[in-house]
Amino acid sequence: MTHQESGEAYIFTAQSKTALAAAKDFLSRCGRVPEGFLPTVKLGIGSYKSKFGAVKKPMLSLTGKSPVNGSGEAENKPFNDSLDF
């Protein structure tokens, strides 16, 4: 994830069942974003009641889309996942 205003990059990690479920749900919604665009995400905190009390869980909300190159028109470049060592 990249912060929209500062450009700082973040990595969302998920280890608990609730975090993995939130990531799975979010990724299924990202499939609706048209090709050439990236999803705009709002990260929040939700909670649910368990037998141990309130448990916090991540809330990933799909709020929009932005062009891949950020200029208003999407680039049609193939994804490159090669690593240089």
C-alpha positions as CSV (number, residue, x, y, z in Angstrom):
1,M,0.0,0.0,0.0
2,T,1.1,3.5,-0.7
3,H,0.0,6.6,1.2
4,Q,-1.9,8.8,-1.2
5,E,-0.5,12.1,0.0
6,S,3.0,11.3,1.2
7,G,3.8,8.5,-1.2
8,E,5.2,6.4,1.7
9,A,4.9,2.7,1.1
10,Y,3.4,0.3,3.7
11,I,3.0,-3.5,3.8
12,F,-0.2,-5.0,5.3
13,T,0.6,-8.2,7.2
14,A,-2.1,-10.6,8.4
15,Q,-1.5,-13.4,10.8
16,S,-4.7,-13.7,12.8
17,K,-7.9,-15.3,11.5
18,T,-9.7,-12.0,11.5
19,A,-6.9,-10.1,9.7
20,L,-6.7,-12.9,7.1
21,A,-10.5,-12.8,6.6
22,A,-10.4,-9.0,6.2
23,A,-7.6,-9.3,3.6
24,K,-9.5,-12.1,1.7
25,D,-12.7,-10.0,1.7
26,F,-10.8,-6.9,0.5
27,L,-9.0,-8.8,-2.3
28,S,-12.3,-10.2,-3.6
29,R,-13.6,-6.6,-3.8
30,C,-10.5,-5.5,-5.6
31,G,-11.4,-7.8,-8.5
32,R,-14.1,-5.2,-9.4
33,V,-11.5,-2.5,-10.1
34,P,-11.0,-2.1,-13.8
35,E,-7.7,-3.0,-15.4
36,G,-5.2,-0.2,-15.5
37,F,-6.4,1.2,-12.1
38,L,-5.4,0.6,-8.6
39,P,-7.8,0.5,-5.7
40,T,-8.0,3.4,-3.2
41,V,-8.2,2.0,0.3
42,K,-9.2,3.3,3.7
43,L,-7.7,1.4,6.6
44,G,-9.7,1.4,9.8
45,I,-10.3,-0.5,13.0
46,G,-13.4,-2.5,13.8
47,S,-14.3,-4.8,16.6
48,Y,-16.4,-7.8,17.5
49,K,-17.4,-9.4,20.8
50,S,-15.9,-12.7,21.8
51,K,-16.1,-14.7,25.0
52,F,-12.9,-12.9,26.0
53,G,-14.4,-9.4,25.4
54,A,-14.1,-6.9,22.5
55,V,-11.5,-7.9,19.9
56,K,-10.2,-5.4,17.4
57,K,-10.0,-6.3,13.7
58,P,-8.8,-4.4,10.6
59,M,-11.3,-2.8,8.3
60,L,-10.2,-2.4,4.7
61,S,-12.6,-0.2,2.7
62,L,-12.5,0.2,-1.0
63,T,-13.1,3.9,-1.5
64,G,-12.3,4.4,-5.2
65,K,-9.7,3.8,-7.9
66,S,-6.7,5.7,-9.3
67,P,-4.9,5.3,-12.6
68,V,-1.8,3.1,-12.5
69,N,0.6,5.9,-13.5
70,G,-1.1,8.5,-11.4
71,S,-1.6,11.0,-14.2
72,G,-5.2,10.4,-15.2
73,E,-4.6,7.9,-18.0
74,A,-3.6,4.3,-17.3
75,E,-0.5,2.8,-18.6
76,N,-0.7,-0.6,-20.3
77,K,2.6,-2.1,-19.0
78,P,2.8,-5.8,-18.1
79,F,3.6,-6.6,-14.5
80,N,7.3,-7.3,-13.9
81,D,8.1,-9.3,-10.8
82,S,11.7,-10.1,-11.6
83,L,14.3,-9.6,-8.9
84,D,17.8,-8.3,-9.6
85,F,20.5,-9.9,-7.5
